[in-house]
Amino acid sequence: MTMKYLLVIVVVWLAFIIWRNNRRREVEQRPAPPPAAGKTLGAPQAMVRCAHCGLHLPATDALPGKDDKVYCSAAHRQADQ
């Protein structure tokens, strides 16, 4: 009776080893996924500070004012004038 259990354990162990080796080969042969297109970062942007509230924002989003001042919104530009 003990021999039956030993035989079952050996067969299960061999099946597991074969399955693991086959799985390892599949993973090694699988091509690497292409890089995601939406994950690229843009170039760094220059940051400026709003003359009214001190908020830092990209220079492309800032609104120009008098005396080379920049603002984060039209309301802050009007409030500072």
Secondary structure as GFF3:
##gff-version 3
##sequence-region A 1 81
A	DSSP	alpha_helix	2	29	.	.	.	ID=ss1
A	DSSP	three_ten_helix	37	39	.	.	.	ID=ss2
A	DSSP	beta_strand	47	49	.	.	.	ID=ss3
A	DSSP	beta_strand	56	58	.	.	.	ID=ss4
A	DSSP	beta_strand	63	64	.	.	.	ID=ss5
A	DSSP	three_ten_helix	66	68	.	.	.	ID=ss6
A	DSSP	beta_strand	70	71	.	.	.	ID=ss7
A	DSSP	alpha_helix	74	80	.	.	.	ID=ss8
###
